[in-house]
Structures are given as C-alpha cells and as structure tokens.
C-alpha cells in the first residue's frame, strides 16, 4: 500500500535536515517509536522525498498508522510500504535468521576493507554494510508476504474548509460519526480540530 503525500505539508521534525538522509531516517524512526505503535524491527530508508518503511506491524490498523505517521511529515512525498502484518513469533525468528545469514555471507569482504581504515571508520563501515544487508533481506522476504496480507484501507487527504464532521458526512452520511475517524488516527491527531490541509487520514469502516 504505497501512499502519496504533499512534500511541503506536514509536521516538521526539529533539528533534522532532509538533505542528510541518514539523519532524516533516524528522525522518522524516532517519530514512529514516540507514538508507541506496535511495530517491531522498524527500519526506514529515505531518498529524495521517498520513504520506504520496513518492519513487522501487529495488525493492519497499526500498519496504516505507521505509514501515515511517516507520510505526514514535511519532506516526505511518497511512502513505500514493505511492512509485514501479523507474523507469528516463529516467522519473525526465521526472518531475522535469514537477514543475519545474508549479512554474514559477505562479512569477510567487509572486514578486509575495514582493516585499512582507522577503528572509528571501521565501525562506521561495518554498521552501514550490515544495515544495507538487513534492508535487502527484509525487502526480499517481505515483498512476497505483503501482497497476500495487504488490505488497503480508505485514505482521505484533507481539503480547505474540511473538518472531521464534514469528512464523516462525506463517507458515512452522518457527521456525528466523526469520532470514528478521530479514534482511527490516534495517536497522530491530538485534538479533533487540529487537522490541516494536505494531511492524510485513515477512514475506517463503521
């Protein structure tokens, strides 16, 4: 479920620079973790406005919230979904073992390169190598699972003059059901009247 967003609209992450991909990736991960959403092995790769989200979400609703939490950030124009949903503990263990095995295959080559640099440079090179291997392993393992598990929810981009009541009226024919939309977007929305033009919201079935 890949989603498009308005790149210049959304929450600004203080102290981050979108031109520094590593820094911005860490800030996006920190944002999701701060919301305490039930997702494990979370990893986000950012490149030129596109954020690829990887990991294991507890359920479909949590998956959609994670994607929106990342997309509704200033600087993100598109979110690519590589999240798995509802994997068993055994499946999670197998996935981690597969990622570790792939990372270990080329560890010898990484060691040769690392020994030529200072200790600090060696640690940085190894960390970067392992991260790329982990991402590659996740993408291969999760892409196959995603198609079967992916159940796209309804998304709505807020337009000028809209409120949760008006959006509820549009989708449900009853503005009194605005609370369903508010609750479906917790904890991203703090107050019902604090939505903004360009923000993407989950619209649950009622």
C-alpha positions as a Python dict, from the first residue, in 0.01 Angstrom:
ca = {
    (1, 'X'): (0, 0, 0),
    (2, 'X'): (219, 285, -128),
    (3, 'X'): (86, 633, -42),
    (4, 'X'): (145, 983, -186),
    (5, 'X'): (168, 1298, 27),
    (6, 'X'): (229, 1671, -19),
    (7, 'X'): (604, 1709, 37),
    (8, 'X'): (587, 2066, 170),
    (9, 'X'): (297, 1994, 408),
    (10, 'X'): (313, 1817, 742),
    (11, 'X'): (493, 1813, 1072),
    (12, 'X'): (848, 1947, 1075),
    (13, 'X'): (1099, 1730, 1258),
    (14, 'X'): (1306, 1969, 1468),
    (15, 'X'): (1682, 1958, 1430),
    (16, 'X'): (1677, 1743, 1114),
    (17, 'X'): (1786, 1811, 758),
    (18, 'X'): (1608, 1627, 476),
    (19, 'X'): (1922, 1665, 266),
    (20, 'X'): (2101, 1437, 513),
    (21, 'X'): (1929, 1103, 452),
    (22, 'X'): (2075, 913, 748),
    (23, 'X'): (1976, 1186, 993),
    (24, 'X'): (1625, 1214, 849),
    (25, 'X'): (1578, 834, 857),
    (26, 'X'): (1667, 824, 1226),
    (27, 'X'): (1425, 1111, 1296),
    (28, 'X'): (1140, 929, 1116),
    (29, 'X'): (1206, 609, 1313),
    (30, 'X'): (1214, 811, 1636),
    (31, 'X'): (878, 971, 1546),
    (32, 'X'): (709, 632, 1500),
    (33, 'X'): (859, 496, 1822),
    (34, 'X'): (746, 805, 2014),
    (35, 'X'): (387, 726, 1911),
    (36, 'X'): (429, 379, 2070),
    (37, 'X'): (280, 197, 1774),
    (38, 'X'): (311, -183, 1786),
    (39, 'X'): (577, -244, 1522),
    (40, 'X'): (899, -444, 1554),
    (41, 'X'): (1224, -441, 1353),
    (42, 'X'): (1129, -97, 1222),
    (43, 'X'): (1361, 43, 956),
    (44, 'X'): (1305, 342, 727),
    (45, 'X'): (1506, 429, 416),
    (46, 'X'): (1472, 783, 278),
    (47, 'X'): (1579, 905, -66),
    (48, 'X'): (1467, 1223, -245),
    (49, 'X'): (1127, 1251, -79),
    (50, 'X'): (1052, 877, -83),
    (51, 'X'): (1045, 689, 250),
    (52, 'X'): (1050, 308, 237),
    (53, 'X'): (911, 161, 561),
    (54, 'X'): (1014, -190, 668),
    (55, 'X'): (928, -397, 972),
    (56, 'X'): (652, -607, 1126),
    (57, 'X'): (325, -442, 1234),
    (58, 'X'): (96, -604, 1490),
    (59, 'X'): (-212, -566, 1269),
    (60, 'X'): (-346, -385, 960),
    (61, 'X'): (-464, -78, 1154),
    (62, 'X'): (-119, -36, 1312),
    (63, 'X'): (44, -76, 971),
    (64, 'X'): (-168, 206, 825),
    (65, 'X'): (-94, 431, 1124),
    (66, 'X'): (282, 378, 1084),
    (67, 'X'): (265, 468, 713),
    (68, 'X'): (64, 784, 790),
    (69, 'X'): (294, 883, 1077),
    (70, 'X'): (585, 876, 831),
    (71, 'X'): (399, 1033, 537),
    (72, 'X'): (250, 1324, 728),
    (73, 'X'): (599, 1469, 784),
    (74, 'X'): (730, 1768, 591),
    (75, 'X'): (980, 1645, 332),
    (76, 'X'): (806, 1314, 257),
    (77, 'X'): (627, 1297, -79),
    (78, 'X'): (573, 921, -100),
    (79, 'X'): (574, 627, 139),
    (80, 'X'): (664, 283, 3),
    (81, 'X'): (521, 1, 209),
    (82, 'X'): (738, -300, 294),
    (83, 'X'): (566, -377, 626),
    (84, 'X'): (453, -728, 709),
    (85, 'X'): (137, -776, 916),
    (86, 'X'): (59, -1017, 1197),
    (87, 'X'): (355, -1251, 1160),
    (88, 'X'): (388, -1524, 1422),
    (89, 'X'): (681, -1530, 1665),
    (90, 'X'): (826, -1825, 1474),
    (91, 'X'): (803, -1640, 1144),
    (92, 'X'): (971, -1335, 1298),
    (93, 'X'): (1258, -1551, 1426),
    (94, 'X'): (1300, -1712, 1082),
    (95, 'X'): (1301, -1372, 912),
    (96, 'X'): (1569, -1239, 1148),
    (97, 'X'): (1781, -1551, 1096),
    (98, 'X'): (1755, -1510, 719),
    (99, 'X'): (1863, -1146, 744),
    (100, 'X'): (2155, -1240, 971),
    (101, 'X'): (2264, -1520, 737),
    (102, 'X'): (2265, -1287, 436),
    (103, 'X'): (2462, -1028, 631),
    (104, 'X'): (2720, -1290, 731),
    (105, 'X'): (2784, -1408, 373),
    (106, 'X'): (2989, -1102, 282),
    (107, 'X'): (3128, -1020, 627),
    (108, 'X'): (3476, -1132, 520),
    (109, 'X'): (3490, -879, 238),
    (110, 'X'): (3370, -603, 467),
    (111, 'X'): (3643, -695, 718),
    (112, 'X'): (3921, -663, 459),
    (113, 'X'): (3806, -314, 365),
    (114, 'X'): (3755, -212, 728),
    (115, 'X'): (4108, -311, 838),
    (116, 'X'): (4255, -46, 607),
    (117, 'X'): (4080, 234, 793),
    (118, 'X'): (4101, 369, 1147),
    (119, 'X'): (3896, 200, 1420),
    (120, 'X'): (3622, 462, 1401),
    (121, 'X'): (3597, 433, 1024),
    (122, 'X'): (3590, 52, 1052),
    (123, 'X'): (3294, 59, 1290),
    (124, 'X'): (3102, 303, 1068),
    (125, 'X'): (3164, 95, 754),
    (126, 'X'): (3055, -227, 923),
    (127, 'X'): (2738, -68, 1063),
    (128, 'X'): (2645, 72, 721),
    (129, 'X'): (2714, -260, 549),
    (130, 'X'): (2502, -456, 795),
    (131, 'X'): (2218, -205, 759),
    (132, 'X'): (2215, -239, 381),
    (133, 'X'): (2221, -618, 404),
    (134, 'X'): (1937, -613, 654),
    (135, 'X'): (1732, -390, 427),
    (136, 'X'): (1792, -614, 128),
    (137, 'X'): (1692, -922, 328),
    (138, 'X'): (1377, -756, 458),
    (139, 'X'): (1271, -639, 113),
    (140, 'X'): (1306, -983, -43),
    (141, 'X'): (1131, -1164, 243),
    (142, 'X'): (852, -912, 298),
    (143, 'X'): (756, -823, -59),
    (144, 'X'): (620, -1174, -114),
    (145, 'X'): (419, -1161, 210),
    (146, 'X'): (291, -809, 155),
    (147, 'X'): (72, -883, -147),
    (148, 'X'): (-123, -1151, 39),
    (149, 'X'): (-151, -965, 369),
    (150, 'X'): (-213, -616, 231),
    (151, 'X'): (-570, -493, 276),
    (152, 'X'): (-573, -132, 169),
    (153, 'X'): (-772, 98, 394),
    (154, 'X'): (-954, 409, 273),
    (155, 'X'): (-740, 721, 291),
    (156, 'X'): (-852, 1084, 268),
    (157, 'X'): (-645, 1398, 203),
    (158, 'X'): (-780, 1695, 398),
    (159, 'X'): (-900, 1985, 180),
    (160, 'X'): (-953, 2351, 264),
    (161, 'X'): (-1257, 2409, 484),
    (162, 'X'): (-1291, 2045, 589),
    (163, 'X'): (-1340, 1924, 946),
    (164, 'X'): (-1379, 1575, 1087),
    (165, 'X'): (-1756, 1629, 1090),
    (166, 'X'): (-1762, 1719, 720),
    (167, 'X'): (-1540, 1424, 633),
    (168, 'X'): (-1767, 1190, 833),
    (169, 'X'): (-2067, 1330, 645),
    (170, 'X'): (-1891, 1258, 312),
    (171, 'X'): (-1802, 896, 388),
    (172, 'X'): (-2076, 787, 628),
    (173, 'X'): (-2361, 1027, 551),
    (174, 'X'): (-2364, 1112, 922),
    (175, 'X'): (-2141, 1384, 1068),
    (176, 'X'): (-2196, 1253, 1421),
    (177, 'X'): (-1963, 963, 1336),
    (178, 'X'): (-1657, 1194, 1327),
    (179, 'X'): (-1527, 1026, 1643),
    (180, 'X'): (-1465, 706, 1445),
    (181, 'X'): (-1219, 895, 1222),
    (182, 'X'): (-1062, 1069, 1521),
    (183, 'X'): (-1004, 740, 1702),
    (184, 'X'): (-875, 567, 1387),
    (185, 'X'): (-597, 825, 1361),
    (186, 'X'): (-480, 809, 1722),
    (187, 'X'): (-222, 895, 1844),
    (188, 'X'): (-129, 1110, 1540),
    (189, 'X'): (-416, 1357, 1597),
    (190, 'X'): (-403, 1520, 1940),
    (191, 'X'): (-730, 1718, 1912),
    (192, 'X'): (-1024, 1687, 1675),
    (193, 'X'): (-987, 2044, 1545),
    (194, 'X'): (-611, 2015, 1482),
    (195, 'X'): (-615, 1875, 1130),
    (196, 'X'): (-460, 2064, 840),
    (197, 'X'): (-491, 2094, 464),
    (198, 'X'): (-290, 1819, 292),
    (199, 'X'): (-291, 1583, 591),
    (200, 'X'): (-378, 1221, 502),
    (201, 'X'): (-623, 1044, 735),
    (202, 'X'): (-744, 685, 779),
    (203, 'X'): (-1118, 640, 718),
    (204, 'X'): (-1233, 322, 898),
    (205, 'X'): (-1535, 112, 815),
    (206, 'X'): (-1823, 164, 1058),
}
